[in-house]
Amino acid sequence: MSSEVFELILQGKIPAQKVFENEFVFAFKDIHPLANIHILFIHKQKTKDLQEMMTTHPEQIQQIMMAIAHYAREMGLDKSGYRIVSNVGAQAGQSVFYTHIHLLAGEVLGGFGRVKI
Ligand code: 5GP
């Protein structure tokens, strides 16, 4: 899958269940949730993965991480626990080449490694 699907979500051309938005970041529910809570955080300025973001928009990595931490606190997930994951490259399981961070929570999470997130 290209980056297009997330660009279209950001433009409001594909519907998504938005849970959070600020000047920098847009967050919405994953269409195929792998946990009771599965949110995708994307940065509004497009990059393909964290490696590219580190090169072209390094300071904005902080914005996306701050948004996740704020959202987690708002939802009480800082107390119950949560996991954040970003797949970089096809071998790691990345299927949408638009930088995003998965937030998984809401239940006891299994291990990972060979498990695709
Ligand atoms: P990746 O595999 O690149 O790490 O994560 C991409 C995620 O995007 C997957 O978990 C997939 O379920 C989700 N996804 C793909 N297309 C859509 C869509 O149209 N809407 C939403 N909400 N999520 C999507």
py3Dmol code that shows the C-alpha trace and the ligand (Angstrom):
import py3Dmol

protein = """\
ATOM      1  CA  MET A   1       0.000   0.000   0.000  1.00  0.00           C
ATOM      2  CA  SER A   2       1.374   3.443  -0.819  1.00  0.00           C
ATOM      3  CA  SER A   3       1.238   6.487   1.408  1.00  0.00           C
ATOM      4  CA  GLU A   4      -1.905   7.668  -0.338  1.00  0.00           C
ATOM      5  CA  VAL A   5      -4.459   6.201   2.045  1.00  0.00           C
ATOM      6  CA  PHE A   6      -3.190   8.279   4.981  1.00  0.00           C
ATOM      7  CA  GLU A   7      -2.924  11.399   2.826  1.00  0.00           C
ATOM      8  CA  LEU A   8      -6.565  10.940   1.848  1.00  0.00           C
ATOM      9  CA  ILE A   9      -7.561  10.415   5.497  1.00  0.00           C
ATOM     10  CA  LEU A  10      -5.720  13.613   6.434  1.00  0.00           C
ATOM     11  CA  GLN A  11      -7.536  15.490   3.655  1.00  0.00           C
ATOM     12  CA  GLY A  12     -10.871  14.116   4.857  1.00  0.00           C
ATOM     13  CA  LYS A  13     -11.395  12.270   1.565  1.00  0.00           C
ATOM     14  CA  ILE A  14     -11.468   8.842   3.228  1.00  0.00           C
ATOM     15  CA  PRO A  15     -13.438   8.623   6.475  1.00  0.00           C
ATOM     16  CA  ALA A  16     -11.589   7.714   9.655  1.00  0.00           C
ATOM     17  CA  GLN A  17     -12.495   7.737  13.317  1.00  0.00           C
ATOM     18  CA  LYS A  18     -10.451  10.668  14.555  1.00  0.00           C
ATOM     19  CA  VAL A  19      -9.520  10.575  18.232  1.00  0.00           C
ATOM     20  CA  PHE A  20      -7.020  13.418  18.465  1.00  0.00           C
ATOM     21  CA  GLU A  21      -5.717  16.316  16.407  1.00  0.00           C
ATOM     22  CA  ASN A  22      -3.448  19.268  16.974  1.00  0.00           C
ATOM     23  CA  GLU A  23      -1.380  21.586  14.788  1.00  0.00           C
ATOM     24  CA  PHE A  24       1.132  18.850  13.966  1.00  0.00           C
ATOM     25  CA  VAL A  25      -0.498  15.482  14.494  1.00  0.00           C
ATOM     26  CA  PHE A  26      -3.635  13.600  13.459  1.00  0.00           C
ATOM     27  CA  ALA A  27      -4.680  10.378  15.190  1.00  0.00           C
ATOM     28  CA  PHE A  28      -7.386   7.890  14.263  1.00  0.00           C
ATOM     29  CA  LYS A  29      -8.513   4.333  14.975  1.00  0.00           C
ATOM     30  CA  ASP A  30      -6.859   1.566  12.980  1.00  0.00           C
ATOM     31  CA  ILE A  31      -9.310  -0.055  10.583  1.00  0.00           C
ATOM     32  CA  HIS A  32      -8.077  -3.551  11.595  1.00  0.00           C
ATOM     33  CA  PRO A  33      -7.490  -3.224  15.343  1.00  0.00           C
ATOM     34  CA  LEU A  34      -4.989  -5.603  16.916  1.00  0.00           C
ATOM     35  CA  ALA A  35      -5.996  -4.640  20.454  1.00  0.00           C
ATOM     36  CA  ASN A  36      -9.077  -3.166  22.123  1.00  0.00           C
ATOM     37  CA  ILE A  37      -7.465   0.228  21.617  1.00  0.00           C
ATOM     38  CA  HIS A  38      -5.419   0.605  18.424  1.00  0.00           C
ATOM     39  CA  ILE A  39      -4.705   4.154  17.330  1.00  0.00           C
ATOM     40  CA  LEU A  40      -2.478   5.432  14.532  1.00  0.00           C
ATOM     41  CA  PHE A  41      -0.651   8.736  15.016  1.00  0.00           C
ATOM     42  CA  ILE A  42       0.510  10.469  11.857  1.00  0.00           C
ATOM     43  CA  HIS A  43       2.374  13.694  11.375  1.00  0.00           C
ATOM     44  CA  LYS A  44       0.668  16.228   9.139  1.00  0.00           C
ATOM     45  CA  GLN A  45       3.844  16.795   7.122  1.00  0.00           C
ATOM     46  CA  LYS A  46       4.414  13.733   5.025  1.00  0.00           C
ATOM     47  CA  THR A  47       7.456  11.502   5.351  1.00  0.00           C
ATOM     48  CA  LYS A  48       7.648   7.805   4.536  1.00  0.00           C
ATOM     49  CA  ASP A  49       9.065   6.478   7.782  1.00  0.00           C
ATOM     50  CA  LEU A  50      10.874   7.473  10.969  1.00  0.00           C
ATOM     51  CA  GLN A  51      14.239   7.331   9.223  1.00  0.00           C
ATOM     52  CA  GLU A  52      13.178   9.921   6.665  1.00  0.00           C
ATOM     53  CA  MET A  53      11.495  11.991   9.357  1.00  0.00           C
ATOM     54  CA  MET A  54      14.719  11.981  11.371  1.00  0.00           C
ATOM     55  CA  THR A  55      16.525  13.425   8.343  1.00  0.00           C
ATOM     56  CA  THR A  56      13.989  15.939   7.102  1.00  0.00           C
ATOM     57  CA  HIS A  57      11.889  16.880  10.164  1.00  0.00           C
ATOM     58  CA  PRO A  58      13.861  15.752  13.238  1.00  0.00           C
ATOM     59  CA  GLU A  59      12.291  18.250  15.634  1.00  0.00           C
ATOM     60  CA  GLN A  60       8.824  17.018  14.723  1.00  0.00           C
ATOM     61  CA  ILE A  61       9.488  13.548  16.104  1.00  0.00           C
ATOM     62  CA  GLN A  62       9.140  15.236  19.485  1.00  0.00           C
ATOM     63  CA  GLN A  63       5.726  16.630  18.479  1.00  0.00           C
ATOM     64  CA  ILE A  64       4.366  13.228  17.588  1.00  0.00           C
ATOM     65  CA  MET A  65       5.758  11.601  20.746  1.00  0.00           C
ATOM     66  CA  MET A  66       4.340  14.409  22.891  1.00  0.00           C
ATOM     67  CA  ALA A  67       0.928  14.006  21.249  1.00  0.00           C
ATOM     68  CA  ILE A  68       0.944  10.296  22.041  1.00  0.00           C
ATOM     69  CA  ALA A  69       1.949  10.899  25.650  1.00  0.00           C
ATOM     70  CA  HIS A  70      -0.774  13.533  26.074  1.00  0.00           C
ATOM     71  CA  TYR A  71      -3.409  11.309  24.523  1.00  0.00           C
ATOM     72  CA  ALA A  72      -2.326   8.356  26.675  1.00  0.00           C
ATOM     73  CA  ARG A  73      -2.593  10.471  29.804  1.00  0.00           C
ATOM     74  CA  GLU A  74      -6.006  11.851  28.797  1.00  0.00           C
ATOM     75  CA  MET A  75      -7.266   8.297  28.321  1.00  0.00           C
ATOM     76  CA  GLY A  76      -5.702   7.027  31.557  1.00  0.00           C
ATOM     77  CA  LEU A  77      -3.446   4.705  29.597  1.00  0.00           C
ATOM     78  CA  ASP A  78      -0.405   5.993  31.441  1.00  0.00           C
ATOM     79  CA  LYS A  79      -1.810   4.077  34.418  1.00  0.00           C
ATOM     80  CA  SER A  80      -3.080   0.928  32.696  1.00  0.00           C
ATOM     81  CA  GLY A  81      -0.199   0.671  30.227  1.00  0.00           C
ATOM     82  CA  TYR A  82       0.232   0.931  26.495  1.00  0.00           C
ATOM     83  CA  ARG A  83       2.623   0.014  23.708  1.00  0.00           C
ATOM     84  CA  ILE A  84       3.860   2.174  20.843  1.00  0.00           C
ATOM     85  CA  VAL A  85       5.337   0.657  17.692  1.00  0.00           C
ATOM     86  CA  SER A  86       6.486   2.046  14.367  1.00  0.00           C
ATOM     87  CA  ASN A  87       7.263  -0.369  11.550  1.00  0.00           C
ATOM     88  CA  VAL A  88      10.093   0.897   9.362  1.00  0.00           C
ATOM     89  CA  GLY A  89      10.310  -0.893   6.029  1.00  0.00           C
ATOM     90  CA  ALA A  90       8.490  -3.825   4.517  1.00  0.00           C
ATOM     91  CA  GLN A  91      10.540  -6.431   6.372  1.00  0.00           C
ATOM     92  CA  ALA A  92       9.386  -4.935   9.663  1.00  0.00           C
ATOM     93  CA  GLY A  93       5.788  -5.081   8.471  1.00  0.00           C
ATOM     94  CA  GLN A  94       5.273  -1.533   7.248  1.00  0.00           C
ATOM     95  CA  SER A  95       2.445  -1.525   4.735  1.00  0.00           C
ATOM     96  CA  VAL A  96       1.589   2.181   4.539  1.00  0.00           C
ATOM     97  CA  PHE A  97       4.604   4.269   3.634  1.00  0.00           C
ATOM     98  CA  TYR A  98       3.572   7.393   5.501  1.00  0.00           C
ATOM     99  CA  THR A  99       5.205   7.712   8.925  1.00  0.00           C
ATOM    100  CA  HIS A 100       2.897   6.500  11.655  1.00  0.00           C
ATOM    101  CA  ILE A 101       3.108   5.217  15.180  1.00  0.00           C
ATOM    102  CA  HIS A 102       0.752   2.545  16.447  1.00  0.00           C
ATOM    103  CA  LEU A 103      -0.590   2.839  19.980  1.00  0.00           C
ATOM    104  CA  LEU A 104      -1.933  -0.443  21.363  1.00  0.00           C
ATOM    105  CA  ALA A 105      -3.701  -0.736  24.695  1.00  0.00           C
ATOM    106  CA  GLY A 106      -6.876  -1.729  26.471  1.00  0.00           C
ATOM    107  CA  GLU A 107      -5.942  -5.315  27.261  1.00  0.00           C
ATOM    108  CA  VAL A 108      -2.993  -7.494  28.238  1.00  0.00           C
ATOM    109  CA  LEU A 109      -0.774  -7.427  25.157  1.00  0.00           C
ATOM    110  CA  GLY A 110       1.130 -10.443  23.906  1.00  0.00           C
ATOM    111  CA  GLY A 111       4.774 -10.502  23.005  1.00  0.00           C
ATOM    112  CA  PHE A 112       6.067  -9.460  19.640  1.00  0.00           C
ATOM    113  CA  GLY A 113       8.930 -10.204  17.331  1.00  0.00           C
ATOM    114  CA  ARG A 114       7.513 -12.513  14.693  1.00  0.00           C
ATOM    115  CA  VAL A 115       4.025 -11.213  15.455  1.00  0.00           C
ATOM    116  CA  LYS A 116       2.995  -8.641  12.841  1.00  0.00           C
ATOM    117  CA  ILE A 117       1.731  -5.351  14.243  1.00  0.00           C
TER     118      ILE A 117
END
"""
ligand_1 = """\
24
5GP
P 1.805 -0.621 9.013
O 1.468 -2.011 8.522
O 2.297 0.233 7.865
O 2.701 -0.585 10.193
O 0.437 -0.010 9.533
C -0.557 0.444 8.673
C -1.864 0.349 9.409
O -2.810 1.114 8.698
C -2.422 -1.068 9.506
O -2.531 -1.450 10.874
C -3.774 -0.971 8.803
O -4.786 -1.737 9.434
C -4.064 0.514 8.843
N -4.884 0.982 7.735
C -4.706 0.713 6.404
N -5.650 1.316 5.669
C -6.444 1.990 6.542
C -7.602 2.825 6.370
O -8.085 3.074 5.270
N -8.149 3.350 7.496
C -7.631 3.114 8.741
N -8.259 3.687 9.784
N -6.541 2.341 8.937
C -5.953 1.788 7.858
"""
view = py3Dmol.view(width=600, height=400)
view.addModel(protein, "pdb")
view.setStyle({"model": 0}, {"cartoon": {"style": "trace"}})
view.addModel(ligand_1, "xyz")
view.setStyle({"model": 1}, {"stick": {}})
view.zoomTo()
view.show()
